Amino acid sequence: PYTYSGTNTPTTPWTTTQNGLTGPMLCTWPLDGNGQPIGHAYFNQDFVIQAGARLYVQGMEWRFAPTARLIVEPGAFVQFKDCLLRGGACGPERWPGVEVRAITNMPQGSNPAFPPNHGKMVFNNSTVQDAEVGVTLGKKNMFGIVQFAGGILQSTGSTFRNCRVGANFYPYKNLSPGGFELPNNSRFSTSTFTADAGYINHAVNGFDFAVQAQMWKVKGIRYQGCTFQNLRTTENQSSKRGQGIRSLDAEFHVTSRCADLGP
């Protein structure tokens, strides 16, 4: 029950009433405002979307244990629409977050729908919250060495709330067959990165919020019409309020939409 290798379509997405999950993973508590079960899913260990799988999820709440991750393997595809990913079976808890992985030395190409060597996560009007890192493109092993860097994250109208790090990109070059570096296919449109009074603080002294978008040696990631904010009022020193965007040897673009006065 902790892996998915099948396919579905945008017209037959997983929902609270129709999905491939089995009990006791699918919870019937709590109830919504109409007294009906919300039907969120709780994962007490990693849930892995395997290479070649295509998974569409709509209107679900996925909750994760403090040690459980959502892992999108190279060649896997997942789309969340109107969904919430968070930690804790009952109350909010910090959890590791999502890992989107890739075969690092393979190209993404020019925005393919289902890249064969890169995990791809599409996030539409959805929220990831309370994670150590909301979405990581790649991972580090136990020795701190980066592995599986690459992967694609495309976020539209979505929210990264109260994550210590919102989105984190490890070094990756999307090389064309001729050896030219193409823009990374990850992008964010009308998305919000925020920290508020609900932030789960693990620091002994002070506030451990770090950064909302972090990029290291990647090229061409776009943020269009996005919001970066820290709404907490208990930290008055700028050094303790975290950062919106942090980059190292990266090229990225922060722009407004046509109707906006500014990003």
N, C-alpha and C positions, 0 to 999 in steps of 0.2 A: 504493500500500500504506500510505500514511501518513494516510489519512482513512477514516472509516466513516460511511455514510449509510443503512444498512439497518435491519432490525428483527429481533430474535429474542424469545424468551419465557423465563420462569423455568424452564420444563421443557426448553428446548433451549439452555442457556447455552454460551458459549464455554468450552472446557476445554483442557487440554494436548494432547488428541488430536483434538478437534473444534472448529475455529475458522475465522475468515475471514482469518487472517494467512498470508502467503506467505514463503518463504525468500528471503534468508537471515535474515529477521527472527526466525523461530522456531528457537531453539537446541536442540540435543540434548545439551548438556553443561551442568552436571555431572550425575552420577548420584545417585540417592537411596540410602537404606540398603539397598535390595534390588537395587541394581545396574541400576535402570531410569532412563532419561533423565527429568530433571525437566521438561524442555520449556518453560523460561521464554522469554518474548519480550523481545527487546532492540530498543529504538528509538534510532537515532542521530540523529533529528530529531523535531520536534514530531509527536505523533499527535493528530488532531483528530476529535472526535465531532460530526458535523454536525447542524444544526437538523433536528428531526423524527426523528432516529435514536433507537432504543431498543435498548440493548445490555446484556445480562446476562452476567457473567463469573464463573466459579466455579473455585476451586482452581488459579489460575494465579499465576505470578510474573512481573511486568512490570518490566523494568530499563530505565533511561534513561541516555543519554549526559549529560555535564556541561552541555550546552546544550539538552537536549531536554525538552519539557514535555508533559503530558497536558492537552489543552484541551477543555472541554465547552462547546459553543456555546449561545447562547440557543435554547431550544426542544428541546435534546437531553437525553436521559436515559441514565444509566449506573448499573448496580448491580454492586458487587464483593462477592462472598461467599467467605470463606475464601481471600483473595488477599493478595499482598504486592506493594507498589509501592516500588521503591528505585532508587538510582543505581548505575552501574557494571556493565560487562559481566562482569567477573571478581570483583575485590574491591570493597568498598564505596567509593562516591564521592559527593560532594555533587552534587545536581542541582536544577533550579529548583523542581520540584513541580507541583502540579495547579492549573489555573485553571478555575473555574466562572463563566461569564459570563452576562450578562442584558442585556435592553433596559431601561435603568435607570428610565425614566419609566413603565414598565408595571407593574401590580400582580402580586403572586404569587397573590393570592386567598387562600382559606382551605384551604391544604394540598391542592391538586389533585395527582393521581397523575402527570400529565404536563403541567406548566405550559407554555403555548405560547410565552411570551416570556422564560423563565428556564431556564438550564441547571440540571439536578438530578442530584446524585450521592448515591447511597445506599451506605453503607459498612457491611457486616455482617461481624463477626468477621474483619476485615481489618486490614492494617497499612500505613501509609505512613511511610517512614523516610529519614533522611539528606538531607532536602530543605532548600533555603533557606527555603521556606515550604511546609509540607505541603499545605494546600489554601487557595487565595486565592479569595475571592468578589469577582470583578472583577479589574482590573489597573491599573497605571500605565503611561502612555506614556513615551517617551524624555524628555519634559519634566517628568515627575513629576505629570502630571495624571491623576486617576482616571477610568477609563472602564469601561463594562460592569458597574458595581456592581449587586449583587443576587445572583441565583443562590441555590440551595438545597443545603445539605449536611445530610444526616441520617445520623448515626453511631450504631451499636448494637454494643456489645461489641468495639469496635475500638481500635487503638492508633496514636498519633502518636509515633513514637520518633526521638529524636536529630535533630529538625528545628530549625533555628535559630528559626523561628516555626512553631508547630503549625498553627493555623487563624487566618486573617486576614480580617476583615469590613470592607469599605469602606462609606462612608455610603450608606444606602438606606432609603427609606420605602415600606412596603407599604400603599398607600392604598386604601381601599374606594371604590366608585363615589360614595359621599356625601362623600368627602374625609376620612374618619376613618382614622387610622393603625392598622392591624391588626398583630398580632405577626408577626415574621419566622418563616417556616416551617422555618428551620434548627434542629436540635436535636442533643443528644448524650446518649446513655443508656449507662450502665455502660461508658464509654470511658476509656482511660488515656492521659494525656499524660506522657511521661517523657524524661529525659535520663540516659544512663548512661555507663559507661566506653568504649563504642563510639562516642561522639560524635566527628564529624570537625570538628576545630577549625581555622578559617582565620585566626584572629587572630594577628598577629605577636607581641604581648605580651598574655597573659591569655587569656580564654575568651570566645568570641563568641556563646554561647547567649543568646537575647533573652527570648522569652516563649512560653508554650504556647497561649494563646488571646487574641486581640487583637480588640477591637471598637471601631468608630468610628461614632457616630451611627446605631446600629441599635436596634431595639426588640424585646424579647420572646424572645431566644434562651435556650434552657433547657439546663442541664447537670444531669442527674439521675443520682445514684449514680456520679459520675465521680471519677477519681483524677488529681491533679496532683503530680508528684514530680521531684526532681533527685537521682539516686542517685550522682552523681560525688562523690568524696572528695578531689579534689586542689584544690578551691577552697573556702577557709575563710571568705572575706569575703562577707557577704551581698550586697554590691553587685555581686559577680561571679557570683552563682548564678542570675541570671535571675529571671523572674517567672512565676507561674502564670497569672493573668488580668490583663490591662491593658485599661482602657476609657477612652473619652473621649466624653462626652455620650451614653452608651448605657444602655439598660435591659436587664438580664439576670437570670436566676434560677439559683441554684446550690442544689440540694436533694438530699436523700437519697431512697433508695427506701424503701418501707414497712418492709422488714426491716433497714435499715441504722441504725446509731446516729448516723451523720452523714456528710456528703459527704466 
